[in-house]
Structures are given as structure tokens and as C-alpha cells.
Amino acid sequence: MPEEIEVPTVEEIANHYSAMGDSVSLINAGQPEDMSNEDWADTVARNQEHLTIMLAKDFWGSEDMTAVNAVI
């Protein structure tokens, strides 16, 4: 029997988009003074990976992904 794909609700999509915005903001804010270069590189890599995974989802509509693409 084929596996059913769960389609997120409008609210869930909005929450995903908001979380992506948080990742973009974090990256754009730059490295905090009290964070090591190694920790910052890890933080950026994890957030970029999150954005890449989310960008590949097929449930997006008319959301503007310009800022997301700019930090990936």
C-alpha cells in the first residue's frame, strides 16, 4: 500500500516560513562576540542545512524565498 504524504496546514506552512526567517536573521546578524569561530561556523552550517531542506519542500506557494536563497 502506498505511503500517504501528509500535507501541512496553512498554519504549519506559516510556522515553517517563520522558522526559516529566524535562520536567515541569525545568519545575517553575524557572529556574536562571545562565540568561537568554530561554533559560529557550525551554527551557520546547521542553519543553512535547515534552509536547504525546507526550500526543497513542495508545499510552498507565493512565499518570497529571496532572503533564504541569499544566505544559502
Backbone hydrogen bonds in HBPLUS format (Angstrom, degrees):
<---DONOR---> <-ACCEPTOR-->    atom                        ^
c    i                          cat <-CA-CA->   ^        H-A-AA   ^      H-
h    n   atom  resd res      DA  || num        DHA   H-A  angle D-A-AA Bond
n    s   type  num  typ     dist DA aas  dist angle  dist       angle   num
A0013-ILE N   A0009-THR O   2.93 MM   4  6.22 159.3  1.97 153.4 159.0     1
A0014-ALA N   A0010-VAL O   2.97 MM   4  6.21 157.6  2.02 146.4 152.7     2
A0015-ASN N   A0011-GLU O   2.93 MM   4  6.21 150.3  2.02 145.0 153.3     3
A0016-HIS N   A0012-GLU O   2.90 MM   4  6.20 154.0  1.97 148.7 155.5     4
A0017-TYR N   A0013-ILE O   2.92 MM   4  6.17 161.2  1.95 152.5 157.6     5
A0018-SER N   A0014-ALA O   2.93 MM   4  6.12 153.5  2.00 144.3 151.7     6
A0019-ALA N   A0015-ASN O   2.94 MM   4  6.18 156.2  2.00 146.2 152.3     7
A0020-MET N   A0016-HIS O   2.93 MM   4  6.24 148.7  2.03 145.7 154.8     8
A0021-GLY N   A0017-TYR O   2.99 MM   4  6.31 150.0  2.08 143.2 151.4     9
A0022-ASP N   A0018-SER O   2.97 MM   4  6.35 143.4  2.10 143.8 154.2    10
A0023-SER N   A0019-ALA O   3.08 MM   4  6.43 152.5  2.15 145.2 151.6    11
A0024-VAL N   A0020-MET O   2.95 MM   4  6.28 159.1  1.99 151.6 157.4    12
A0025-SER N   A0021-GLY O   2.89 MM   4  6.08 163.5  1.92 148.8 153.3    13
A0026-LEU N   A0022-ASP O   2.93 MM   4  6.10 157.5  1.98 147.0 153.2    14
A0027-ILE N   A0023-SER O   3.04 MM   4  6.26 167.1  2.06 151.7 154.5    15
A0028-ASN N   A0024-VAL O   2.88 MM   4  6.06 167.6  1.90 155.4 159.5    16
A0029-ALA N   A0025-SER O   2.90 MM   4  5.95 135.7  2.09 143.1 153.7    17
A0030-GLY N   A0027-ILE O   3.20 MM   3  5.65 146.4  2.31 108.2 116.9    18
A0035-MET N   A0032-PRO O   3.12 MM   3  5.42 163.7  2.15 119.0 119.2    19
A0040-TRP N   A0036-SER O   2.93 MM   4  6.15 159.1  1.98 152.4 158.7    20
A0041-ALA N   A0037-ASN O   2.90 MM   4  6.08 161.9  1.94 149.1 153.8    21
A0042-ASP N   A0038-GLU O   3.06 MM   4  6.29 155.1  2.13 145.1 151.7    22
A0043-THR N   A0039-ASP O   2.88 MM   4  6.10 156.5  1.94 147.4 154.1    23
A0044-VAL N   A0040-TRP O   2.88 MM   4  6.13 166.4  1.90 159.0 161.5    24
A0045-ALA N   A0041-ALA O   2.97 MM   4  6.10 163.3  2.00 144.8 150.0    25
A0046-ARG N   A0042-ASP O   2.93 MM   4  6.12 163.1  1.96 152.4 156.3    26
A0047-ASN N   A0043-THR O   3.05 MM   4  6.22 159.8  2.09 148.1 153.7    27
A0048-GLN N   A0044-VAL O   2.83 MM   4  6.00 157.1  1.88 154.1 160.9    28
A0049-GLU N   A0045-ALA O   2.92 MM   4  6.08 153.5  1.99 145.2 152.6    29
A0050-HIS N   A0046-ARG O   3.00 MM   4  6.23 157.4  2.05 143.2 149.2    30
A0051-LEU N   A0047-ASN O   2.97 MM   4  6.21 159.7  2.01 146.2 151.5    31
A0052-THR N   A0048-GLN O   2.89 MM   4  6.09 156.6  1.95 148.1 154.5    32
A0053-ILE N   A0049-GLU O   2.96 MM   4  6.18 163.8  1.98 154.7 158.2    33
A0054-MET N   A0050-HIS O   2.95 MM   4  6.14 166.4  1.97 152.1 156.2    34
A0055-LEU N   A0051-LEU O   2.82 MM   4  5.86 156.2  1.88 148.1 155.0    35
A0056-ALA N   A0052-THR O   3.30 MM   4  6.41 140.4  2.46 138.2 146.5    36
A0057-LYS N   A0054-MET O   3.09 MM   3  5.41 160.6  2.13 110.0 116.2    37
A0069-ASN N   A0065-MET O   2.91 MM   4  6.13 170.7  1.92 160.3 162.0    38
A0070-ALA N   A0066-THR O   3.02 MM   4  6.19 145.3  2.14 143.4 153.5    39
A0071-VAL N   A0068-VAL O   3.21 MM   3  5.64 139.5  2.39 106.7 116.3    40
